[in-house]
Amino acid sequence: MQLCSGDDYGISQQTAGRIINQTLDALATPAFLVRCMKFPTTQAEIQQKQAEFRGIANFPGVVGVIDGSHIRIVAPKEYEAEYVNRKNYHSINIQLVFDAQYRILDVVAQWPGSVHDSRIWNECGLKGKFERGIIPGGCHLLGDSGYPCQPWLLTPYLQPRNVAQEAYNRAHKRTRCVVERGIGQLKRRFHVLHGEIRVDQIKTSKIVMVCAALHNLCKERNLGLPDEHDGYEAEPVEANPIQHGHLRNGLVFRDNFVDLHFQHEQ
């Protein structure tokens, strides 16, 4: 990236690198990131997000869809093994939450590639906001079966037992496709996220955060929208879905949710 920038503008690689670092530091500030990425908390914001998602497959209460994505990096000098993911390359595993308009509501970009999506979720600040009631009840995220099923994070049934659960799964899948397309748009808009990022992990995290913020800014200003069907292939769901006993409340909530909202679906 530095070589291309230097050649394009007739400056040395060192100068290009310094300019890139200064620009990155200027953009990776809490004020800019919060201005560009904000999870809905007011009643009006929440109702707007829920209405937009409901228009996709009539799935009620959804305020965001969540997934992880791996960003390839060079082998770090410290804790190298922790950054080797299940596909056997070095990466950081980022967590992204999108709204129905493919805007990023929340991003976590600090975990090594070997860390499971469910652990990133369990230790992120957004989960705490749901638990403490900062985000009110009746608001749900949708995630794949690699996540724990919770009242605020609904996952699909691995083995649906009736017509209502099958209808729930169909609506869940159609709605959750937003996150796969959103990640595809982000990586297409900022091609640096496609290849191997050859900087340290801290700077890689900054790059991801800034790209996410700029993606939203582009959305806000209707700039350069990539094709929604951009060929991005979602990473496969883990073969070991989470079904521990302490998640029983989430499973019961999901059953009751399906009985309430999908019982009469065909």
N, C-alpha and C positions, 0 to 999 in steps of 0.2 A: 504494500500500500504506500509506504514511504517512497519507494523507488518510482512508482507510477506518478505520485504527486510531484516529486521533484522534477521528473522529466517533463510533465505537463506544463509546469510553471517556470522552468528554467532555474531551479534552485537546487542546492545540494540535498542529499539524503538527510544529513544532520539537521539542516534548517527545516526541511519538511517534517522531520520527526519532532522537532521542538514546537512547531506550529500546531501539529496534530495534538500533542500533549497539552499545550495551553488551551486549545479549543475544547478538548475533552474535559479538562478540569473546570473550565468556565461553565460548561453545560451540566456537568454531573454534580450540581448543587441541590440541596434539599428544596430550595424555593422553586427552581425550574422543574424538578421532577414532580413535585406535588402539584404545581400549576398544570402540568400536562397529564398526570395520572392520578385520578381520584376515585375511590370506591364510593358508590352512592350511599348516603346516610339519611338524607331528608326524605320525608314521605313522598314529596313530588318526584325526586330523583328515582326513588325505588319503584314507584308506580310506573314511571316511564320505562325503566329497564324491563320490568315484568311484562308490560304490554308489548314491548318489542319482541321479547322472547316468545310470548304466548302466540304471537302471529306466525311463528314458524311451524309449530306442531301442536298447538293448544296445550302446552305443558305449563301448568300454573305456578306462579311464585318464583320463577327463576330470575336471578339478578346477575348471574355470571356463569361461565363455563370454564373449567380448569383443566390443565394438563401440564406435563413436563416436556422439555425438549433439550437435547444435548448439543452443546456448542463445542466443537473440536478445538483443542489447544495443544501446544507442544508439551512434551513431558516436563513437568515441573522438577526443580532440583530437590525439593523437600516433599515427603509424603507421596512420592510418585505413584505407588500402588493404589492409593485411595482415589486417584483420578482416572483409573482404568475402568470403563463402563462394561456393561454386559456384552457389548459388541467388540470388546477388546481394543478400544482406542481411548486415548486420553481426552477427557472432556470435563466441562462443568455442566451440572444438571440444573436447568433453570425452570422455575415454576411461573406460569402465566395464567392470568384470568382475563377473559375477553367479554365484552358485552355483545349484543346482537348486531351491532354495527361494526364489528371487528376493531373496536377501540380497546386498548389495554387498560384494565382497571387496577391491576396489581401485578407486580413482578418481584420475584426473589431470584437473585443471580449470584449466589455465593457458595453453593455446595459442590463438592467433588462428584465426578461422574459415577462413582460406585454407590452413591447414596440413593436409596429408593424414594420414589415420589411421595409415598405415604409419610416418610420421616420428615421430608421437607415441609409438607403440609402441617404435620403435628407440631412443628417448632416455629411456624411462621406467625407473624403478627396478626394476619387476617383471621386466622382461626380463633385467636384470643378475642377479637372483636365480636365474633359470633357468640362465643362462650359467655362473654360479659354482658351481652345484650346491647352493645353499642350499635350493632346491626340488628334490627328488631326481628322477632319471630315471624314466621311466614315467608322468610327470604331463604332461597336455596341456591347453592351452586350445584352444577352437574359435573361429575367426574367419572372416569372409567373404573373398572373393578380393581385396579391397582390401589385405589384409595379406600379408606375405611368408610362404611356407610354410617352417616350421622344425620340428625334432623336437619342440619344446614348444608350437608354435602350428600346428595343422593346419587347412588350408583345403580347400575343395571342388575337385574336378576341373572345369575349364572344359569339357573334352571327354572324358568318360569313354570308355574304349576297350573295356571288357568288363563282364561281369555283376557282378564283385566291386567294381569302381570305382563302378558305378551303385548298388549296395547301400550302399557307403560314403557316397556323396553323400546318399542318402535318410536314413540314420541321422544324418549330420552336420546336415542341414537340420532334422530334427525336434528334435534336441538343442539346436542353436543358437537355435531359436525362443525359448528361455528369455530370452535377453538382450533381444530385442525386446519381449517382454511385461514384463520387468523395468523397462526404460526407461519403458514406458507406465505402469506402476504408480507409479514414482517421480514422473513428471510429473503424474499424476492426484492423487497424495497431496499434492504441493506445487505448487499451480497457478502460483506465481510463476515456475516453470521453463517454463511454456507460453508466456507473453507476453514482451514486451520488458522486460528488467531495466534500469532507468534509474539505474544507479550506475556507478562506474568499474570497470575490469576486475579490480582486486585485490579489491574488495568482492564483485563477482560470483562470483569464484572461491571466496571464503569462503562465500557463500550456497549454492553448489552442494555444497561439502564438508559443510556442516552439514546440508543437506537429505538427503544420502546417509547420514550418520550417524544422523539421526533416523528415516529410513526403516527402517534396520536395527533401531533401538530399538523401533519400532512392530511390526516383525515378531517380535522377541523376546518382546514382551508381548501379541501377538495383538490389536493395536489397529487397528481400521478398515481391514481388508484390502480393497483395491479388487478389483473383478471382474478375474480374470486376462485375460479376453477383453474388453479395454477399448477396442478400436477404434484403438489406437495404430498408426500406419502407419510401418513401418521405412523409413529413408532408403535410396534405391536404391544398389546396389553401384556403385562407380566403374567407368567403361568402360575404364579402363587398369589392369588387374590387374598385380601385381608378378610378373615372371618373369625376374629378372636372373640372370646366370651364378653369382654368389656364393651363390645360394640353392640350388644344385644338391644339396647335402647334404640339405636339407629335402625336396626332391622325391623323392630316392632313399629317404629314410626313410619318406615317405608311401607309396610303392609297396610297400616291404617290410611296412609296417604293414597295408596292405590285404591283401596276400598271406597274412599271418599270421592276421588276424582276420575277413576278409570273403570269403575264397575260396569258402566253402561256402554263402554266403548266396544266396537266390533273389530 
